[in-house]
Amino acid sequence: MTEADLNHHRDALEDKIVNRAAEVAVIGLGYVGLALATEFATAGFRVTGLELNGERVEALLGGASYVPDVSSALVRRLVADGLLCPTQDPARLAPADVFIICVPTPLRRAKEPDISHVLAAIETIAGHLRAGQLIVLESTTYPGTTEEILLPAVESAGWKVGVEVFVAFSPERVDPGNKAYPTREIPKIVGGVTAACTEMARVLYSQVVCRAIPVASPKVAEMAKVLENTYRSVNIALANEFALICRRLGIDPWAVIEAAGSKPFGFTPFYPGPGIGGHCIPVDPLYLSWKARAANYEPRFIALADEINRAMPRHVIDLVAEALNNVGKCLRGSRILVLGVAYKRGINDVRESPALEILEGLLRGGALVAYSDPHVPSLALNGAQWWSRELDAATLAVQDCVVIVTDHAEVDYQAVADHAPLVVDTRNATRHVLDPHATIVHL
């Protein structure tokens, strides 16, 4: 086989990508997949989005976005122009030149990786493989997944990886609710199975993001992603433990962190809170732990950070009970409003949110619990359907305690402090409140 033969499929695919003639298929249209699909469609690529949730597909076809960072106006325009084609039908993936896998990677009950969605996506793609295609895995997973799971599936179908079909890993880095860094402004790491695979992935992402950064292998790219989130998990745990120590010593941890943050080098501020949530920080470090144990190494920092962070919701419940006791009330029978149930400010995602555990714990303690969240109008919890309460003076006044769990920017915290009798603030959201009527207890 001549060099021209070896390069034929690579050159043809690169030409398609550069000229926006490549058909792109995104598997999974969650907050990562939909944001990526709309970026490619905006750049002029025709994008087929495979999503198994029929309600999501119907919403997109109707021009409605369910992801706060992706506007409905943009979805309507892209769907109307035929550039974004949401579907539940895997057969519509047949024309794709590029497959990008953006499916969930949760944990099993034993805190082991659940890559069943990735396996299902690979099986779906396998039925549409042909020479001249690129497959990129974006779902966060343990180091080795691309070469141990995706690569063998392509090779077993008879394709020469790096010559006929190109395989790479590029970790998603979306930060929901962060308007300063939309998808196109976040550099993408790309690590291919071969040098040709890496270059093909670099060319692809260079069309839609500010910078694509090649690395030596998929394992490097996979490990970089879990390092990013492990770094956050460990440092958040440090901030949480620091807050617990400060409370016992009668020191304001927020004031200490602010003071330390004035140092222009050697210190990055992290802040305490009611726990960690979302699909990344509570999950990704445990993917790395699982892989490390398989290599006969026990990662102690990760386990300790997970233990501290997962204990914070219980600490919040104890703090509420203590605050009520200090004003002559007990938890049982008290009316408590949990303010914010999304796992972070500015979004509607409740996955792994510490608010869920706090709600459940307060209920078990006999409290009369309600919630208010401008981004989460309804919530399914323990088989029951909950609805967000209107956050007005009357609602606040009848509560025995308001617990600020998520510090959404839309909330008027001065009004909360003016009308509620007791506030437990786990996010320092009331730091600028003046002359509060409420007794305010901080984390």
C-alpha positions in Angstrom: 0.0 0.0 0.0 1.5 3.3 -1.1 1.6 6.4 1.1 -1.1 8.0 -1.0 -3.3 5.0 -0.3 -2.6 5.3 3.5 -3.4 9.0 3.5 -6.5 8.8 1.2 -9.2 8.6 3.8 -7.4 11.0 6.1 -7.1 13.7 3.4 -10.7 13.2 2.2 -12.1 13.5 5.8 -10.0 16.5 6.6 -11.1 18.2 3.4 -14.8 17.6 4.3 -14.3 19.0 7.8 -12.4 22.1 6.7 -15.0 22.8 4.1 -17.9 22.2 6.5 -19.1 19.3 4.3 -18.7 16.7 7.0 -21.9 15.3 8.5 -21.6 15.4 12.3 -23.5 13.0 14.6 -23.7 13.8 18.3 -24.8 10.9 20.5 -26.6 12.2 23.6 -28.2 15.7 23.7 -27.7 16.5 27.4 -26.2 19.8 28.4 -22.8 18.8 27.0 -24.1 17.2 23.7 -26.6 19.9 22.9 -24.2 22.7 23.5 -21.6 21.0 21.3 -24.2 20.2 18.6 -25.3 23.8 18.4 -21.7 25.0 18.1 -21.1 22.7 15.1 -24.4 23.6 13.5 -23.7 27.3 14.0 -20.4 26.8 12.3 -22.2 25.4 9.2 -22.1 21.7 9.8 -25.2 19.6 9.4 -25.6 17.9 12.8 -27.7 14.9 13.6 -28.3 14.6 17.3 -29.3 11.1 18.6 -31.3 11.4 21.9 -33.3 8.5 23.4 -35.4 10.8 25.5 -38.5 11.5 23.3 -39.6 14.5 25.3 -36.2 16.2 24.6 -36.4 15.5 20.9 -39.9 16.8 20.7 -38.9 20.0 22.5 -36.0 20.6 20.2 -38.1 20.0 17.1 -40.5 22.5 18.5 -37.7 25.0 18.9 -37.5 24.8 22.7 -34.2 24.3 24.6 -34.1 22.5 27.9 -30.5 23.6 28.5 -30.2 27.1 30.0 -26.9 27.8 28.2 -28.5 27.1 24.8 -31.2 29.5 23.8 -34.5 28.4 22.3 -34.1 31.1 19.6 -30.8 29.4 18.5 -32.4 26.0 18.5 -35.4 27.2 16.5 -33.1 28.8 13.9 -30.8 25.8 13.5 -33.7 23.3 13.3 -35.5 25.5 10.7 -32.3 25.8 8.6 -31.9 22.0 8.6 -28.5 22.3 10.4 -29.7 20.7 13.7 -31.6 17.4 13.3 -32.7 15.9 16.6 -33.9 12.3 16.4 -34.5 9.1 18.3 -33.9 7.0 15.2 -30.3 5.5 15.0 -30.8 4.8 11.3 -30.5 8.5 10.7 -26.8 8.3 11.7 -25.9 6.5 8.4 -24.6 9.6 6.6 -22.3 10.7 9.5 -18.6 11.3 8.8 -18.0 12.2 12.5 -19.4 10.6 15.6 -19.1 12.3 19.0 -20.2 10.4 22.1 -21.6 12.6 24.8 -23.6 10.1 27.0 -23.8 9.9 30.8 -21.2 7.9 32.8 -22.8 7.5 36.3 -21.6 5.4 39.2 -23.1 2.1 40.3 -24.3 1.7 43.9 -20.9 0.3 44.8 -19.2 3.4 43.5 -17.9 1.6 40.5 -18.0 3.0 36.9 -21.2 2.5 34.9 -20.2 2.8 31.2 -23.3 1.0 29.9 -24.4 4.2 28.1 -21.0 4.4 26.4 -21.2 0.7 25.4 -24.7 1.2 23.9 -23.5 4.3 22.0 -20.5 2.3 20.5 -22.9 -0.6 19.5 -25.1 2.0 17.8 -22.2 3.5 15.9 -20.8 0.1 14.9 -23.8 -0.4 12.6 -22.8 2.7 10.6 -19.0 2.4 10.3 -17.3 2.9 7.0 -13.9 4.1 5.9 -13.2 7.8 6.3 -14.9 8.4 9.6 -13.8 9.9 12.9 -15.1 8.7 16.3 -14.6 10.9 19.4 -15.5 9.9 22.9 -16.3 12.9 25.2 -18.0 11.2 28.1 -15.8 11.4 31.2 -14.5 8.0 32.2 -11.5 6.2 33.6 -8.1 6.3 31.9 -7.9 3.6 29.3 -11.5 3.4 28.2 -10.9 4.6 24.6 -8.2 2.1 24.0 -9.7 -0.7 26.0 -13.4 -0.4 24.9 -13.8 1.8 21.8 -10.7 0.8 19.9 -11.3 -3.0 20.0 -14.9 -2.4 18.9 -13.7 -0.6 15.7 -10.9 -3.0 15.0 -13.2 -6.0 15.4 -15.3 -4.6 12.7 -12.3 -4.9 10.4 -11.2 -1.3 10.2 -7.6 -0.1 10.3 -7.6 2.6 13.0 -5.5 5.6 12.0 -5.8 4.7 8.3 -9.4 4.1 7.5 -11.2 5.1 10.7 -9.9 7.6 13.3 -10.5 7.3 17.0 -9.8 9.8 19.8 -10.8 11.1 23.2 -11.6 14.7 23.9 -12.9 15.4 27.4 -16.0 17.7 27.7 -15.2 20.8 29.8 -18.6 22.5 29.8 -19.3 24.6 32.9 -23.1 25.0 33.2 -24.2 28.5 34.0 -20.8 30.0 33.3 -21.6 32.8 30.7 -17.9 33.9 30.6 -16.8 30.6 29.1 -19.3 29.1 26.6 -18.2 26.0 24.7 -16.4 27.8 21.9 -14.2 29.7 24.5 -13.0 26.6 26.3 -9.8 24.9 24.9 -10.3 21.3 23.9 -7.8 18.6 24.7 -7.6 15.9 22.0 -5.8 12.6 22.3 -5.9 10.1 19.4 -5.1 6.4 19.2 -2.5 7.3 16.6 -0.9 10.6 15.5 -3.2 10.7 12.5 -6.2 10.3 14.9 -5.0 13.1 17.1 -4.5 15.4 14.2 -8.0 14.6 12.8 -9.6 15.4 16.1 -7.6 18.6 16.3 -8.8 19.7 12.9 -12.4 18.9 13.8 -12.5 20.9 17.1 -10.5 23.7 15.6 -13.5 24.6 13.6 -15.7 25.4 16.6 -13.5 26.1 19.7 -10.8 28.7 20.4 -8.0 26.2 20.6 -7.5 22.4 20.3 -4.6 21.0 22.2 -3.1 17.7 21.1 -1.7 15.3 23.7 0.2 12.1 23.4 -2.6 9.6 23.8 -6.2 9.1 24.8 -5.1 8.1 28.3 -3.4 11.4 28.8 -6.6 13.2 27.7 -8.7 10.9 29.9 -6.4 11.4 32.9 -6.4 15.2 32.4 -10.2 15.3 32.8 -10.3 13.3 36.0 -7.4 15.4 37.4 -9.3 18.6 36.7 -12.3 17.4 38.7 -10.3 15.6 41.4 -8.4 18.9 42.0 -11.7 20.6 42.5 -13.1 17.8 44.8 -10.0 17.8 47.0 -9.8 21.6 47.3 -13.6 21.9 48.0 -13.2 19.2 50.7 -10.3 21.3 52.2 -12.5 24.4 52.2 -15.3 22.4 53.8 -13.1 21.0 56.6 -11.6 24.4 57.1 -15.1 25.8 57.6 -15.9 23.1 60.2 -12.7 24.0 62.1 -13.4 27.7 61.9 -16.9 27.2 63.3 -15.4 25.5 66.4 -12.9 28.2 66.8 -15.4 31.0 66.4 -13.8 32.4 63.2 -15.6 33.4 60.0 -14.2 31.1 57.3 -15.4 33.4 54.5 -13.5 36.3 55.9 -10.4 34.2 56.2 -10.6 32.9 52.6 -11.2 36.4 51.3 -8.1 37.6 53.2 -5.9 34.7 51.9 -7.2 35.3 48.4 -5.5 38.7 48.4 -2.2 36.9 47.9 -1.3 37.2 44.2 0.5 33.8 44.0 0.5 30.4 45.7 -3.2 30.4 46.7 -6.4 29.7 44.8 -9.6 30.4 46.7 -12.1 27.5 47.1 -15.3 28.0 49.1 -17.2 25.7 51.5 -20.8 24.7 50.9 -23.5 22.2 51.7 -21.9 19.5 49.6 -21.0 18.8 46.0 -23.3 18.0 43.1 -23.6 17.5 39.4 -22.4 14.7 37.2 -18.7 15.5 37.5 -17.1 16.4 40.8 -19.0 13.7 42.9 -18.4 11.0 40.2 -15.2 11.5 38.2 -12.6 11.2 41.1 -14.2 7.8 42.0 -13.7 6.6 38.4 -10.0 7.3 38.9 -10.1 5.6 42.4 -11.6 2.5 40.8 -8.9 2.4 38.1 -6.1 3.0 40.6 -7.3 0.2 42.8 -7.3 -2.1 39.8 -3.6 -1.2 39.5 -3.1 -2.1 43.2 -2.9 1.5 44.5 -5.3 3.0 47.1 -5.8 6.7 46.4 -6.2 8.1 49.9 -6.7 11.8 49.1 -9.7 11.1 46.8 -11.4 8.9 49.4 -10.9 11.4 52.2 -12.2 14.3 50.0 -15.2 12.2 49.1 -15.9 11.4 52.7 -15.7 15.1 53.8 -17.8 16.4 50.9 -20.5 13.8 51.3 -20.8 14.5 55.1 -21.7 18.2 54.5 -25.5 17.7 53.9 -25.7 16.0 57.3 -23.8 18.9 58.8 -26.3 21.3 57.3 -29.2 19.4 58.8 -27.5 19.4 62.2 -26.9 23.1 61.8 -30.6 23.7 61.1 -31.6 21.7 64.2 -29.1 23.6 66.3 -30.3 27.0 65.0 -33.9 26.1 65.7 -33.0 24.8 69.2 -31.3 28.1 69.9 -34.6 30.0 69.3 -36.6 27.5 71.4 -37.9 25.3 68.6 -37.2 21.7 67.6 -36.8 20.3 64.1 -39.9 18.1 64.3 -42.9 20.1 63.3 -40.9 23.2 62.2 -41.7 24.8 58.8 -38.5 24.9 56.7 -38.0 26.3 53.3 -35.0 25.0 51.3 -33.9 27.9 49.0 -32.3 26.4 45.9 -32.2 22.8 44.9 -30.1 22.9 41.8 -26.5 21.7 42.4 -25.1 25.1 41.6 -26.2 28.6 40.9 -27.9 29.6 37.6 -28.8 26.2 36.3 -31.8 23.7 36.5 -29.8 20.5 37.1 -30.4 18.7 40.3 -28.2 15.6 39.7 -26.3 14.7 42.9 -27.5 18.0 44.4 -26.8 18.2 48.1 -30.2 19.8 48.4 -31.9 16.4 47.8 -30.1 14.8 50.8 -30.9 17.8 52.9 -34.6 17.7 52.0 -34.7 14.0 52.8 -32.9 14.4 56.1 -35.2 17.3 57.2 -38.2 15.2 56.3 -36.9 12.2 58.3 -36.4 14.6 61.2 -40.1 15.4 61.1 -39.9 18.9 59.7 -42.6 20.4 57.4 -40.5 21.0 54.3 -41.0 23.0 51.1 -38.5 24.4 48.5 -38.2 27.4 46.2 -35.9 27.5 43.2 -36.4 29.9 40.2 -34.7 27.3 37.9 -36.5 24.1 39.1 -40.3 24.5 38.9 -40.9 20.9 40.0 -39.0 18.1 41.5 -39.5 14.3 42.0 -38.3 13.1 45.3 -38.9 9.8 47.0 -41.8 9.0 44.7 -43.6 12.3 45.3 -43.9 15.4 43.1 -42.8 18.7 44.6 -43.4 22.2 43.2 -41.4 25.3 43.9 -43.0 27.8 46.2 -43.3 31.5 45.3 -40.6 33.4 47.2 -42.6 36.3 48.6 -42.9 38.0 51.9 -45.9 35.9 53.1 -44.1 32.6 52.3 -40.9 33.7 54.1 -42.7 35.0 57.1 -44.5 31.7 58.0 -41.3 29.7 57.9 -39.5 28.7 61.1 -36.2 28.6 59.1 -35.0 29.2 55.5 -32.0 27.2 54.4 -30.0 28.7 51.6 -28.5 25.8 49.7 -28.0 27.2 46.2 -27.2 30.9 45.8 -29.1 31.7 42.6 -28.4 35.3 41.5 -32.1 35.9 40.9 -33.0 35.7 44.6 -33.4 38.9 46.6 -31.4 37.9 49.7 -32.2 41.2 51.4 -35.9 40.4 51.2 -35.2 36.9 52.6 -33.4 38.4 55.6 -36.1 41.1 56.0 -39.0 38.6 56.2 -37.8 35.3 57.4 -37.3 34.8 61.2 -34.3 32.5 60.9 -31.9 31.8 58.0 -29.2 29.2 57.7 -26.9 30.4 55.0 -24.6 27.7 53.5 -23.3 29.8 50.6 -22.5 33.2 52.3 -25.3 34.6 50.1 -26.4 37.1 52.8 -23.0 38.7 53.2 -24.2 42.1 51.8 -27.5 42.1 53.7 -28.2 45.2 55.8 -30.0 45.3 59.2 -31.6 41.9 58.8 -34.8 41.0 60.6 -33.7 37.4 60.5 -31.3 35.6 62.8 -28.6 34.5 60.3 -26.5 31.4 60.9 -23.6 30.8 58.5 -22.0 27.4 57.6 
